[in-house]
Amino acid sequence: MIYLGRPGRPMPPRQPPMRPPRQPVQGPRRPAGQNILNHFRDSEGNVDIDKITTTAQQVGKLYGQVSPLITKFIKR
């Protein structure tokens, strides 16, 4: 039953149409290996083996800490 004297719910305001997302502007692409190696160079531009070794040890420790958690989720 409709009551004519009773006000209805107000209509929500109209939203403007959604615009498509903008594409990010990308510069020229360089090989990925070249970018990674730049992080392991010293001030003279030579590859620093000590930095590479230290980073590899840190990654190994991190893997040792995280791998038990990951295996719990994978086994389920």
C-alpha positions in Angstrom: 0.0 0.0 0.0 1.3 3.4 -1.0 0.8 6.5 1.2 0.6 9.6 -0.9 1.1 12.0 2.0 4.3 10.4 3.1 7.7 11.5 1.6 9.8 8.8 0.1 13.5 8.3 0.5 15.6 10.9 -1.3 17.5 9.8 -4.4 21.3 9.6 -4.0 23.2 12.3 -6.0 24.3 11.2 -9.4 28.0 10.3 -9.8 29.9 11.5 -12.8 30.9 8.7 -15.2 34.1 7.0 -14.3 37.1 7.8 -16.5 39.4 5.0 -17.6 42.7 4.9 -15.6 45.6 6.7 -17.0 48.5 4.6 -18.4 51.8 5.3 -16.7 54.4 7.1 -18.8 57.4 4.8 -19.3 60.8 5.9 -20.4 63.2 3.8 -22.5 63.6 0.2 -21.1 66.9 -1.1 -20.1 67.8 -4.8 -19.6 66.9 -5.9 -16.0 70.3 -7.4 -15.2 72.0 -4.1 -15.9 69.8 -2.3 -13.3 70.4 -4.9 -10.6 74.1 -4.9 -11.1 74.3 -1.1 -10.7 73.3 -1.6 -7.0 76.4 -3.7 -6.4 78.9 -1.3 -7.8 81.3 0.8 -5.7 82.0 4.5 -6.1 84.5 3.8 -8.9 82.0 1.7 -10.9 83.5 -1.7 -10.2 81.4 -4.6 -9.1 81.7 -5.0 -5.3 81.9 -8.7 -4.5 81.6 -8.1 -0.8 78.2 -6.3 -1.3 77.0 -9.2 -3.4 78.1 -11.8 -0.8 76.5 -9.8 2.1 73.2 -9.5 0.2 73.2 -13.2 -0.6 73.7 -14.0 3.0 70.8 -11.7 4.1 68.5 -13.3 1.5 69.5 -16.8 2.7 68.7 -15.8 6.3 65.4 -14.3 5.3 64.4 -17.4 3.3 65.2 -19.5 6.4 62.9 -17.4 8.5 60.0 -17.2 6.0 60.0 -20.6 4.4 58.4 -22.5 7.4 55.5 -20.0 7.2 55.1 -20.5 3.4 55.2 -24.3 3.7 52.4 -24.2 6.2 50.1 -22.4 3.7 51.2 -24.5 0.7 50.4 -27.9 2.5 46.8 -26.9 3.2 
